Amino acid sequence: MHEPFFGGNEKEYVLDCINSTFVSSIGSYVSKFEEELANYCKCDEAIAVVNGTSALHAALHVVGVKANDEVLTQAFTFVATANAIKYCGANPIFIDVEIDTMGMSASSLKIFLEMNAEIREGKCINKNTGNKIAACIPMHTYGFPVNIEEICEICENWSIPVIEDAAEALGSKYKGKALGTYGDLGVLSFNGNKIITSGGGGAILTNNPKYAQEIKHITTTAKVPHLYEFHHDQLGFNYRMPNLNAALLCAQLEQLDQFLLNKRELAERYKDYFDKIGVKFKWEKNHCEANFWLMCIQLESLEERNSFIEASISAGIMARPSWQLMHTLPAFKDCIRDDQKNAKFLQERIVNIPSSYRSIN
Ligand SMILES: *Cc1c(COP(=O)(O)O)cnc(C)c1O
């Protein structure tokens, strides 16, 4: 679906990193990457971690999500989003998505909160369970921006912090501003299949210096800096990105603009073709710029979806459906959810098609 492409300074930087012997969590490539990523996304702070899942976990941790809290998100997502919520001992609430953006529906979010939540002592509480609704994680599906401004506005009215799962959306923009920089925190992934990769990796974006400092601290085992003593002032995690991965990633980030142009060109060619044969090719909305990470078509039915995928795979061209909805998986079957009408509609119809950077046109 999406192959990595190493066409820049990858070998030079990785070799330099090996020669320096600083291959682990201390080294200049980590801070170089963090600075360049924050510049690229035009936000104050970027913190590099071992993967997108740990980035989500650390973000939930710093906004104060605790055991038995509830976290709003969508069932139409990759399992990592829901897993990270469970790692905090919290439970996801699945809000339906919109058909066009494939991300969290602001109107469904608003309706859910109006019907089920109330503010008690400045906190948003689920009236039915008595638990705190402690965060909201909208996800920018396949790099297409969700209606992030409206979601942030609703969450602000309900005193709910927003963590954008922008794991698939580096390079995408909403009204000219990078995704991942609208919420209190934004999360990116650099897994092997993402738009740029460090093998495995992730990052957290924020404009809040307090969150940034705390994330740096808890992702490095909460060790208090000292010349020789090992004092850890709270429960910490070993989540910092190794320098070796950051070296690869610095070279990848240099090529991101080129990747974005190349993918948009492919998307335009797909769109022309699918328009001609009357198949819906998913496109960005007004005011939005998608990174076209994974490109997708929307077919007419589950039967048509399955026969398309089978025909494509037997012709030697990879095609695959979207994820199974989170509440249909054993770990999340009892989670609170609304009707999931649009999520079901999309799950039965969306097919991802080959979306890699192409070095030959
Ligand atoms: C890739 C991805 C993540 C994080 O994945 P890691 O493999 O842990 O880096 C999180 N959420 C979504 C939606 C993703 O696609």
The ligand as an SDF file (V2000), in Angstrom:
LIG
                    3D

 15 15  0  0  0  0  0  0  0  0999 V2000
   -0.0420    4.1850   12.5530 C   0  0  0  0  0  0  0  0  0  0  0  0
   -1.0740    4.7050   13.4550 C   0  0  0  0  0  0  0  0  0  0  0  0
   -0.8400    4.9070   14.8400 C   0  0  0  0  0  0  0  0  0  0  0  0
    0.4390    4.6240   15.5450 C   0  0  0  0  0  0  0  0  0  0  0  0
    1.0650    3.5370   15.1170 O   0  0  0  0  0  0  0  0  0  0  0  0
    2.5270    3.0510   15.5460 P   0  0  0  0  0  0  0  0  0  0  0  0
    2.6500    1.8380   14.6810 O   0  0  0  0  0  0  0  0  0  0  0  0
    2.4750    2.7590   16.9870 O   0  0  0  0  0  0  0  0  0  0  0  0
    3.5400    4.0930   15.2030 O   0  0  0  0  0  0  0  0  0  0  0  0
   -1.8610    5.4610   15.5930 C   0  0  0  0  0  0  0  0  0  0  0  0
   -3.0320    5.7870   15.0560 N   0  0  0  0  0  0  0  0  0  0  0  0
   -3.2980    5.6180   13.7370 C   0  0  0  0  0  0  0  0  0  0  0  0
   -4.6070    6.0450   13.2020 C   0  0  0  0  0  0  0  0  0  0  0  0
   -2.3400    5.0550   12.9070 C   0  0  0  0  0  0  0  0  0  0  0  0
   -2.6120    4.8730   11.6100 O   0  0  0  0  0  0  0  0  0  0  0  0
  1  2  1  0
  2  3  1  0
  2 14  2  0
  3  4  1  0
  3 10  2  0
  4  5  1  0
  5  6  1  0
  6  7  2  0
  6  8  1  0
  6  9  1  0
 10 11  1  0
 11 12  2  0
 12 13  1  0
 12 14  1  0
 14 15  1  0
M  END
$$$$
